[in-house]
Amino acid sequence: MFITVAVIFIVLATFLLIMYNMYVDYVARRESDLRMLINQARNIISETEELLLNQSQIPFSKVLILVLRYRILNALKKLKADPHAKHIEEKINEQQRLINEVKQNYTEDLAFRPPENDAVAISQLREIRRLRKIIYSEMRAGNPVDPVSCQKEDRRLQLLVLKVNISNLLQRTLELKRLHQVGSCRQLITKGLDVIRKSPIKDNWLDEKAMSLTQILADIDKEVKENNRKEVEQHSMDEESKKELDELFGDKKKW
């Protein structure tokens, strides 16, 4: 009888120990998942606010700003689960106020501002790439901004990438032309025109730059032809001068 009770006690204790370990593991995983969720939400808020502060680099549309604002709002709602977070409700209300203000009063300025140098161009391209990824991720996450509008915004950003690249290419082309590096200049122009021609998205700005590149190419060809003509004329003059000198100072024919 005693042995039976002891066995039952050992089995029960083992079962309770297993259940306790399972509970501890569950609590640890839940806390780990919560910390991960909170850290992810904080990173999203930090990254998105940084993008909103850098609006001077590229033109932000109303749709894009709404996507970013809703992204911050959703991240703030997730921070409610953080027991150490402070003033979350106030921040949520403030973000909602900013969203309403954008909806009602935001005036778009989508004029393209070409990058001043390579460093600015690289920074713009990096930011556009981040924004396009965010648009896609927010569409999958159920961001309340109209999906069709998001798709149009993505095409606008895609066109902006092309404009930054073409603008930078045009600056390099003009510099190569100034340095009389005709071969490299012609290759760059051909590449730029080919990229514009193959792009499924175009606008008046790209059409104008294509005309500018075509004109630069025509000027280069004209300059090369003119230089070749001058070289031929100079060579002919040199040959004529040599002939005249030979007649004057060459060996006299014996009669």
C-alpha positions in Angstrom: 0.0 0.0 0.0 2.8 2.4 0.9 4.6 1.6 -2.3 1.5 2.3 -4.3 1.0 5.7 -2.7 4.6 6.5 -3.2 4.4 5.6 -6.9 1.3 7.7 -7.3 2.9 10.6 -5.5 6.0 10.4 -7.8 3.9 10.2 -10.9 1.8 13.1 -9.8 4.9 15.2 -8.8 6.5 14.4 -12.2 3.3 15.4 -14.0 3.1 18.7 -12.0 6.8 19.4 -12.7 6.2 18.8 -16.4 3.2 21.1 -16.4 5.1 23.7 -14.5 8.0 23.6 -17.0 5.5 23.9 -19.9 3.9 26.9 -18.2 7.3 28.5 -17.6 8.2 28.0 -21.3 4.9 29.4 -22.4 5.3 32.5 -20.3 8.9 32.9 -21.5 7.8 32.6 -25.2 4.9 35.0 -24.6 7.2 37.6 -23.1 9.7 37.1 -25.8 7.0 37.5 -28.5 5.7 40.6 -26.7 9.2 42.1 -26.5 9.7 41.4 -30.2 6.4 42.9 -31.1 7.2 46.0 -29.0 10.7 46.4 -30.5 9.3 46.0 -34.0 6.7 48.6 -33.3 9.2 51.1 -31.9 11.5 50.5 -34.9 8.6 51.1 -37.3 7.7 54.4 -35.6 11.4 55.5 -35.6 12.0 54.6 -39.3 8.7 56.2 -40.5 9.2 59.4 -38.6 12.7 59.7 -40.0 11.2 59.3 -43.5 8.7 62.0 -42.8 11.4 64.4 -41.6 13.3 63.9 -44.9 10.5 65.1 -47.2 12.8 67.8 -48.6 14.8 65.2 -50.6 11.9 63.9 -52.7 8.3 65.0 -53.3 5.8 63.3 -51.0 2.2 62.8 -52.2 -0.8 62.9 -50.0 -1.3 59.2 -50.5 2.3 58.5 -49.4 2.0 60.6 -46.2 -1.3 58.9 -45.3 0.3 55.5 -45.7 3.2 56.5 -43.4 0.9 58.1 -40.8 -1.4 55.1 -40.7 1.8 53.0 -40.3 2.8 54.9 -37.2 -0.8 54.8 -35.9 -0.9 51.0 -36.2 2.5 50.7 -34.5 1.3 52.9 -31.6 -1.7 50.7 -31.1 0.6 47.7 -30.8 2.6 49.5 -28.1 -0.5 49.4 -25.9 0.7 45.9 -24.9 3.9 47.4 -23.4 3.3 48.0 -19.7 6.2 50.5 -19.6 4.9 52.6 -22.5 3.7 56.1 -21.5 1.1 58.4 -22.9 0.2 56.0 -25.7 -3.4 57.1 -25.9 -2.3 60.7 -26.3 0.1 59.7 -29.1 -2.6 57.7 -30.8 -5.0 60.7 -30.7 -2.3 63.0 -32.0 -1.5 60.7 -34.9 -5.2 60.5 -35.7 -5.4 64.3 -35.7 -2.5 64.5 -38.1 -4.1 62.0 -40.4 -7.3 64.0 -40.5 -5.4 67.2 -41.1 -3.6 65.6 -44.1 -6.9 64.4 -45.5 -8.4 67.9 -45.3 -5.6 70.4 -45.8 -2.5 68.8 -47.4 -1.4 70.5 -50.6 0.8 68.4 -52.9 4.0 69.7 -54.5 5.2 66.8 -56.8 7.6 68.9 -58.8 10.8 66.9 -59.4 14.0 68.5 -58.0 17.1 67.0 -59.6 19.9 65.8 -57.3 22.8 68.2 -57.0 25.5 65.5 -57.0 26.0 61.7 -56.9 25.8 61.6 -53.1 22.3 63.2 -53.1 21.2 61.0 -56.0 22.3 57.8 -54.0 20.5 59.1 -50.9 17.3 59.8 -52.9 17.3 56.4 -54.5 17.9 54.7 -51.2 14.9 56.6 -49.7 12.6 55.8 -52.6 13.5 52.1 -52.4 12.5 52.1 -48.7 9.3 53.9 -49.4 8.3 51.4 -52.1 8.9 48.5 -49.8 6.8 50.2 -47.1 3.9 50.7 -49.6 3.9 47.0 -50.5 4.1 45.8 -46.9 1.4 48.2 -45.8 -0.9 47.0 -48.6 -0.4 43.4 -47.4 -1.0 44.5 -43.7 -4.4 46.1 -44.6 -3.5 49.8 -44.4 -6.8 51.7 -44.8 -5.4 53.8 -47.7 -7.0 52.9 -51.0 -5.0 50.1 -52.7 -5.5 51.5 -56.2 -4.1 54.8 -54.9 -1.1 53.0 -53.4 -0.4 51.3 -56.7 -0.5 54.6 -58.5 1.9 56.0 -55.9 4.3 53.1 -56.4 4.3 53.9 -60.2 5.1 57.5 -59.4 8.0 56.4 -57.2 9.2 54.1 -59.9 9.1 57.0 -62.4 11.0 59.1 -59.8 13.8 56.5 -59.7 14.1 56.9 -63.5 14.2 60.7 -63.2 16.9 60.6 -60.6 19.0 58.3 -62.7 18.5 60.2 -65.9 19.2 63.5 -64.2 22.5 62.2 -62.8 23.3 60.7 -66.2 22.7 64.0 -67.9 25.1 65.8 -65.5 27.8 63.2 -66.1 27.2 63.4 -69.8 27.7 67.2 -69.8 30.9 66.8 -67.8 32.3 64.2 -70.2 31.5 66.5 -73.1 33.3 69.3 -71.4 36.3 67.1 -71.0 36.1 66.0 -74.7 35.7 62.3 -73.8 33.6 61.7 -76.9 33.5 57.9 -76.7 32.4 57.7 -73.1 29.9 60.5 -73.6 28.3 58.8 -76.6 28.0 55.5 -74.7 26.3 57.2 -71.8 23.9 59.1 -74.0 23.0 55.9 -75.9 22.4 54.1 -72.6 20.2 56.9 -71.2 18.1 57.1 -74.4 17.7 53.3 -74.4 16.5 53.4 -70.8 13.9 56.1 -71.5 12.7 54.3 -74.6 12.1 51.0 -72.8 10.5 52.6 -69.7 6.7 51.8 -69.6 6.2 55.0 -67.6 7.0 58.4 -69.1 6.1 62.0 -68.7 7.0 65.4 -70.2 10.1 65.7 -68.1 11.6 62.5 -69.5 10.6 63.5 -73.0 12.5 66.8 -72.6 15.6 65.0 -71.3 15.4 62.6 -74.1 15.4 65.6 -76.5 18.3 67.1 -74.6 20.4 63.9 -74.8 19.6 63.6 -78.5 20.7 67.2 -79.1 24.0 66.6 -77.2 24.6 63.5 -79.3 24.0 65.5 -82.5 26.3 68.3 -81.3 29.0 65.7 -80.5 28.6 64.1 -84.0 28.8 67.6 -85.6 31.9 68.5 -83.6 33.6 65.2 -84.5 32.8 65.7 -88.2 34.1 69.3 -88.0 37.3 68.1 -86.3 37.8 65.4 -88.9 37.3 67.9 -91.7 39.9 70.2 -90.2 42.3 67.4 -89.8 41.8 66.4 -93.5 42.3 70.1 -94.6 45.4 70.4 -92.4 46.8 67.1 -93.7 46.2 68.4 -97.3 47.9 71.7 -96.5 50.8 69.9 -94.9 51.1 67.7 -98.0 51.0 70.8 -100.3 53.6 72.6 -98.2 55.9 69.5 -98.3 55.5 69.3 -102.1 56.4 73.0 -102.5 59.4 72.6 -100.2 60.5 69.6 -102.2 60.3 71.6 -105.4 62.3 74.4 -104.0 65.0 72.5 -102.1 64.9 69.1 -103.7 67.6 67.7 -106.0 67.7 69.6 -109.3 67.0 67.7 -112.4 69.9 67.4 -114.8 69.2 68.4 -118.3 
